[in-house]
Amino acid sequence: MNAAAIRWTFGVLSGVISCGLVAPAGAASLTWNGLTADWTVGTNWTPGGPPGITDTATVNAGNAQLNADTTILGLTQGGGTLSGTGTLTVTGPSTWTAGTQNGTGTTQYESTLGITGIGTKSITGGRTISLGGATTWSGNTGANNTISMANASFINNAGTFTDANAFGSTISGSGTFNNTGTFNKQSDTTTSMAVVFNNNGTVNVNAGLLLPSAGGTSTGVFNIASGATLEFRNGSHTLNNVTTSGAGTLQVSTDNVGADATVAINGGTLNAPLLLSGSTLTGTDQVFGGAATWTGGTLNGAAGTTTTFGSTLAISGTGTKVLSGGRAVNAGNTTWSGNSGANNTISMANASIFNNTGTFTDSNAFDSTITGSGVFNNNGTFSKQSATTTSIAVVFNNSATVNINAGTLLPGGGGTSSGVFNIADGAKLELRNGSHVLNDVTTSGAGLFQISTDNVGADASVALNGGTHTTAFLLSGSTLGGASHTLSGPATWTGGTINGTGAQSTTFGNSLAISGIGSKVLSGGRTVNAGDTTWSGNTGANNTISIATASVFNSNGTFTDSNAFDSSIAVGNGGGTFNNNGIFNKQSNTTTSLGVAFNNNGTVNVNAGTFLPGGGGTSSGVYNIADGARLEFRNGNHTLNGVTTAGLGLLQISTDNVGADAVVTLNGGTHTTSLLLSGSTLQGTDHAFQGVATWTGGAISGAASTTFNNDVTISGNGLKTIVGGRTVNLNQTTNWTGNTVNDNNAIRFWNGATLNNYGTFNDANAFNSFIEHNVGGPHNFNNIGTYNKQSNTITTVDLGVNFNNTGNLNINAGTMRVANAFDNQGTITVATGATFATTATNVDMQNHGVLQGTGTYDPAAGRAVINSGQVQPGTPTSVGELLIAGNYTQNTAGLIEFNLASLLNFDKMDVLGNLTLAGTVHVSSLGGYNPNDGDTFTIITFDDGVADVSDLLGTFSAVTWSGFNPGVAFTALYFDHSVVLSAVNEVPLPASAWLLATASASLVGWRLRRRR
């Protein structure tokens, strides 16, 4: 042997010894010569080979291709490639520090294997590495000593595989690691199994972190020592009836850089503590006997599968926790804490279920959420500890106890509960979304029970079926329904709906505050019973109460309306009713409109502003109306039976001219407040108003009487109607004034009506005015007191209205025209320039009373003034000239009076038509005047424009006088166009001589007048 050979041999032996391998006697140690060639060719080895069963082989470079099954004693690979389709069985100790094993063949290590050093170890091409002995994986100096597997390669460990690397280590690639023996993780490092990892044996995670991340199926045991972790972060892992034990942690996590893990745990014995921090935990039923922590990730499973936490469960951290697939979680004592903002959310999907059977403690420091489409069943105790908002957007069923010790609990996904809700002072149970059925639940404590809305989706529907409710209550949105229930704590209603059938009631056993800008709806036939109530806080035309579908609000205490702006109790479809059985106080100088039926059986105090019931109703109580305030009926059918209206304010019946007007049926009662009738209809049995009244529009209707015992003003441009057989009695001063064009501000009679003026009626309209009829009859305007026509206008009493004067009718200006037959029974005084006229062409103007004045009496064309009473030009104490603008007939019962104040100042009457005389003419001295013998006074002139025999028919039956000195007498002289009184002293001239002299002069004067 030459020196070179000796040196080579020594070097090989030295390497073998340094690796702990000592060849048996006769064994050779062969080294691959670095070629890419056939393993079995001896020249490819040094010394010549190939290696045999007692030999050790070393491959450091090249590609040794083994396509036949071969057994050797040991294999040292420090580089290069071992490939081929054959099986290489290594029966003795081996070392692998670097290099590749490739091909579809198998390397079977039956003894110890040291996988060591910093070099990468590659298994590729479908190669199978079978480990039957004790394998040690160690010696890395950092992120090295990696085992890389590709092309569906395998490591099958049937022995003991010990991972003792001092730094984090990795088995990576697309291969599979099958552990049917024992896998020991020894170092406090991270071992990443980025290949499929199937454990059907035993895995002992004695320290650090074992991280299978490419999936796999296991049926074996995982022992996890204290402080150690078995973590599934990526890949699909199936654990069939595995055992997890030890004080370490079984963790399902995520690295958020790719596909997360799916860990299907199908049964098994799971006593190691669990940490679910990411990815998905799924499988069949599973029970975790150790303490569990859930900081992120998903619990998934089909409906009917369960995850049971037999020990404690801590749900913590900032990550979202998802329960999905219909899986049910059964948890004992649970703590939910540790969020840092709007995180640490529990998300439940696909009808998944969380069953709390112990104590679930929510102590998150920030707002927290349970969200999704699942169900949370509280069968134990749910304690909310922090002054935050906990939103439960899943179905929440409480059959046991919920303690809201701080903050707000916000179940938003509906649910059915029959348990207890204890709400501490400052805390709140709020139902904002979802359909909640609360069957005989108890809400108690010094906190708040609230039903609200977020106005961003479907609101809550809360069916409160009985129960005991002593906590304060706030309804700020959504819908409160259910069977009859009583809320015994103080209640506030700022929005939302109270709904239910007519047989169901919501009773507020304590105070009720209705406030804020939101609309409040009472519907479905629901009855609300309220004690002392305040209604306030609107900022405009808001804070409306809407009552619909025959629902009822019963106010049994004191209802105080103190809204700062106009407010409304509106009516919805189907109508509604507000029953005031106590005291209703309207406090603000605003308008309160009631569109519902309003029944007042107690007392309404309108202390300020306008109270406007518009939906009808029946009342028998008291309305007190303060100075400056108003009770107004504008719409609806109102029946007021024996009510009292009192105070210095105003009772008004009006119209808005936008729909059906009001009908106010006033049946008796006591009414001392002022009245304004400006529209709609006033009717009812006999009633009387003691306060002053104003009538600007509307109707007074029905076969009974309305009596005004104080002053009345009839004004404005609206139509005023008396209809249906109504009798209106005016007992004091009435002023008819204020029209704006001709014939508005009319008084209309319709279907039989009567107006009796017992006081003073002042007609002072600035434009022509109208007393008219519509249809039906008879209609009567009876002036029993005094009627004064004041304006220089035309007042027409329409055809169909009988104007009956038994009092004093003073035409002080303008014209009054009566269209029907007229028979005066009282006194009519017509001032200078004024006219009283009748326009019926088929009847004469009849007088059985007194016609006087200095104006004009104007019968219809061709008709006469028929005097069966008294006619007085001027007045009994004054001198004047009276004009008859038609014919004048005085019958035997008639009397005409003339005052003589001087020879030039005496009463006169001018008849523009024909003159027919009978009855008496009486002459009175005014101011002690006595005429001289022969003085003449032309007291009547007449002329129809044609001199004929019909100009004058008849003479006075008697001439009488009074007030003159004894010896003064008068006689009447009759001419073609005049009647002259002649004074006759004690020895008068013969009548024929005087008559002849004066007649000629008078005829000349009248003929000249006609020519002019």
C-alpha positions, 0 to 999 in steps of 0.5 A: 500500500502506497502512502496515498492509499494509507492516508485515504484509509486513515482519513476514512477511518478517522471520519467514521470514528469521529461520527461514532461509527466503528465498522465491524471486523471486515467491514469497509467504509466506502465514499461516493466519488461525486459522480452522477452514476449507478450506485451498484457500479463499484468504480463509483466508490472509493475504495471500490464497491459497491457497499455491502451489508457490512459496509458503511457508505458516505455520500458528500457530492454527486448523485448516487443512483440506486435502482435496486434494493440494497442493505448496508450497515450505515449511511453518512450523508454530508451532501450530494444526492441519493436517488433511484427507485430501490430501497436502501436499508440501513441497519446500523447508525447513520448520520445526515448532515446535508444533501438530498434523497430523491426518487421513488425509492425508500431509505429505511433507517432501522437503527439510530439516525442523527439528522444534524448540522446546519445544512438543508436535508432534502427529500424529493421525488416521492422518496420515502424515509422510514425511521425504525430506530431512534432518530435525533434531529439536532445541531442547528445554529439558527434557522437551518438544519431544515428538512425539505420534502417535495413531490409527495415524499414521506417520512415514516417514523415508527421509532422515536423521533427526537427533535432537539434542535437548539433553535427554531427548526422546520420540516417543509415542503410537499411531503408527509410525516407519518408518526406511528412511533414516538415524536419527542419535541425537546427544546424550548423552540419552535418546530414547524412541520410544514408537511402533512403530519399524521400522528397515529402514535405518540407526540410528546411536546416536552418543551417549546412549540410544535407547529404542524402546518400542512395538515394531516390525520391523527389518531394518536396521543399528544402529550403537551408538557407544562409551558409547551404548545402544540399549535395548528396554524395552517393546513387541514388537520383531522384528529380522530379520537386523539388524546391530548394531555398534560399541562401544556397548551393545545393551540389552534391559531393563525399567522394571517399570511395565508390559508389558515388551519382547519382542525377537525377534532372528532371525539377523543380525550382532550384534557390539555388546556386549549387555546383557540387563537385563530383558524378553524376548529371543527369536527364531531362532538368534542369535550375539552376537559382542560381550561380553554382560552379563545382569543380568535379563530372559528369553532365550526361544525354541522348542526347537531355537533357540539363543543363542550368546555368542561372546565373554564373558558376564557374568551379574550384578546382583540381577535374575532371569535367565530362560531359557525356551521350550526355548531353548539358550544356548551360552556360552564364558567366563562370570562369574556374580557381583554378587548382594546377597542371594538374588538374581541367580537364573538361572531355566530353564524349558520344557526350556531348555538352558545349554551351558558350553563355556568357563569358567563362574566363579561368584563371587557374594558371596551364595547363588545359584540356577539354578532351573527345568526346564532343563538346564545342560551343563558341557562346559568348566570350572565354577568355584565361587569364593565361600564361599556356596551355589550351588543348581542346581535344573535338570538338571546334566550335567558331562562335563568339570570342576567346581572347587568352590573354596569354599562349597557347590555344590548341583545339585538337578535331577538330571543325568548326569555323567562328568567330574571334581568337584574339591572344595577344603578346606572346600568341598562338592558336595551332592546334595539333590534330583533324579535324578543319574547319575554314570558313572565320575566322579572326586570328589577334593580335601580337601572334602566330597561329600555326599548330603542331603535338605531334607525338603520334597519329592522327595529326591535319587537318586544312581546312583554307577556306579563312578568314583574317590572320594577326597574325604570323603563324607557321606550325610545323606539321600536315596538313594545307588545305582548300580553297585558303587563304592568311597568311599575317603575318610572317610565319614559317614552321618547319614541317607538310603538306600543302595539297589541290587540284590544284585549291587551293593555300596557299599564304604567303603574308609576309616572310616565314622561313622554318627551323628546322629538321622536314619534310615539305610536299606539296601535293594534287596539292596545290600551295604555293605562297611565297615571301621572304623565308629563308630555314635553321636550319637543323642538318643533312640530315633533314629539307626536303621539299617534294612536291607530287601529282603535287603540286607547290611551286612558289618562287616570292621573294628571296629564301635563302637556308642557311642550315648548312647540306645537304638539299633536296626538295624531290619529292613524288608520283605524282611529284611536281614543284618548280618555281623560279620566283625571286632569289634563293640563295644557301649560304652554303657549302653543297649539296642541292638536288631537286627531283622535277621539278625545273623551273628557270625563275629568277636568281639562285645564287649558292654562295657555295656548290652544287645545285643539281636539280634532277627532271627535269624542264624548265628554261630560267633564270640565274645561277650564280655559285661562285668560289668553288660552283657547279650546278649539273644535275644528274637526270631528264629531264632538258630543259635550253632555252637560260639560262646563266651559269656564275661565277668561279664555276662549271656546272656539268652533272653527274650520280649516277648510281642508276636510270634514269640519267639526260637528259640536253637539252641545247638550246643555252644560254651563258655559261662562267663557267667551265663544268664537264660532268661526266655522264648522257646526254647533248643534245639540239640545238647548244651551246658553252662552254666558260669556261674550261671543263672536261669530265669524263663520260656521253653522248653528244647527238642530231643532233646539235653541242656542242662547247668547246671554252676553254680547255677540259680534257677527263679523268677518267675510265668512258665511254664517248659517242657522240650519235645521230648525235651530233657534238662536236667541240674542239677548244682549248687544249684537254687532254685525260687522266686518265684511270685506266685499259685498254680500260676504259676512252673510247670515244664512237660514237653511231648512227652517231656522229662527233668529230672535233678537231680544237685545240690540242688533247693530248692522254695521258692515262696511259693504253690502250685507245679506241675510239669505236663505238656502233651501227649506223653511220657514225661516224667521228673523225676529227683531224683538229688541232693537235692530240698528242699520248703521252703514251706508250700504245695502242690507238685503233680507233674502226671499225665503226669510221672514223678517218680523219686527216687533221691536225697534228697527232703526235704519240709520244709514243705507238701505235695508231691503226685505224680499218676503212679505213684510208686516211691521209690528214694531217701530221702524225709524228711517234716517235721512238718506236711508231707506227701508224697502220691500222687494216682493212685487206680489205683496204690499209693505204692511205696517201695524206698528210705527213707521217713522223717520226722515228717510225713505220707505220703498215698497216694490214697484207698483206696490204700496205701504199699507198703514194699519198702524202709525206713520210718523215723519221725523219722530214724536219729538222732532220734525222731519220729511218722510219719503214713500217711494211707491204708493201709500195706503192708509186704512181705517185703522191707520194713523199718521202723525205730523208735528208742527214747529212753525209755519215753515218747520213741520213734518212732511211726507212725500209719496212718489206713487198714488195716495189712498187715505182713510183713518186718522191724521193727528197734528201735534204742536212741537215746542208750543207752536200755535198757528195763525188762523188760515196758516196752511201746511202741505203735509203730504205730496204725491204724484205717480207721474200721470194726473188721473183719478187714481192719484188720490183715493179717499180722505182721512176719516178724522183729523185730530190734534193736540198740544195747541192753544184752545180754539186752534183747530185743523182741517185737511184739504185734498188736492191733485198732488197734495194734502194740506192742513189748514189752521182754523181759529175760533171764527174760521172763514167758510170752508168753500171760500178758503178752499177755492183760494188755496186750491188754485195756488197749490195746483199751479205749484204742483204743475210747475214741480211736475214740469221741472 
